[in-house]
């Protein structure tokens, strides 16, 4: 699991935001909410933002996670 947290944190530091689809396609992480929760518990400040997107099936809502701050403890632990 630590490897997924490292991948997620590196991705967030480079791209500043991630969605569930990004986590699955780009990182191969299916349970991305657990990884986000673990990062938050270890000092990474991540904001959640609900996004509404119009698709051919109607309006769809999903969460976009944005990186705000990484504690020095989290840097030592995951990077």
C-alpha positions in Angstrom: 0.0 0.0 0.0 2.9 2.4 0.7 3.8 2.2 -2.9 0.4 3.4 -4.0 0.6 6.3 -1.6 4.0 7.3 -3.0 2.7 7.1 -6.6 -0.3 9.2 -5.7 1.7 11.8 -3.8 4.2 12.1 -6.7 1.4 12.5 -9.2 -0.3 15.2 -7.1 3.0 17.1 -6.6 3.5 17.1 -10.4 -0.1 17.7 -11.6 -1.7 19.3 -8.5 -5.0 17.4 -8.9 -6.4 14.0 -9.6 -9.8 12.3 -10.3 -10.8 8.7 -9.8 -10.5 8.0 -13.5 -6.9 9.5 -13.5 -6.0 7.3 -10.6 -7.2 4.2 -12.4 -5.8 5.0 -15.9 -2.5 6.6 -15.0 -1.6 5.0 -11.7 -3.5 1.7 -11.7 -5.0 2.5 -8.3 -8.6 1.3 -7.9 -9.2 2.2 -4.3 -8.0 5.8 -4.7 -10.2 7.1 -1.9 -8.3 4.9 0.6 -5.0 6.2 -0.6 -6.2 9.8 -0.4 -7.4 9.1 3.2 -4.1 7.6 4.1 -2.2 10.6 2.7 -4.5 13.0 4.6 -3.9 11.1 7.8 -0.2 11.5 7.4 -0.1 15.2 7.0 -0.9 15.9 3.3 -3.5 18.6 2.9 -5.8 17.6 0.0 -9.0 19.5 -0.9 -12.1 17.8 -2.4 -14.1 19.5 -5.1 -17.3 18.1 -6.6 -17.4 18.6 -10.4 -20.4 18.2 -12.7 -19.8 17.1 -16.2 -22.3 16.7 -19.0 -21.9 13.4 -20.9 -24.0 11.7 -23.4 -25.8 10.0 -20.5 -26.7 13.2 -18.8 -25.0 15.1 -15.9 -22.4 13.1 -14.0 -20.8 14.2 -10.7 -17.4 13.2 -9.5 -14.7 14.4 -7.0 -11.5 16.1 -8.0 -8.8 16.1 -5.4 -6.4 19.0 -5.2 -3.1 19.1 -3.4 -2.7 22.1 -1.1 0.3 21.3 1.1 2.7 18.4 2.0 4.1 18.2 5.5 7.7 17.4 6.0 6.7 14.2 7.8 4.8 13.1 4.7 7.8 13.9 2.5 10.1 11.8 4.6 7.6 8.9 4.8 6.5 8.7 1.1 9.3 10.3 -1.0 
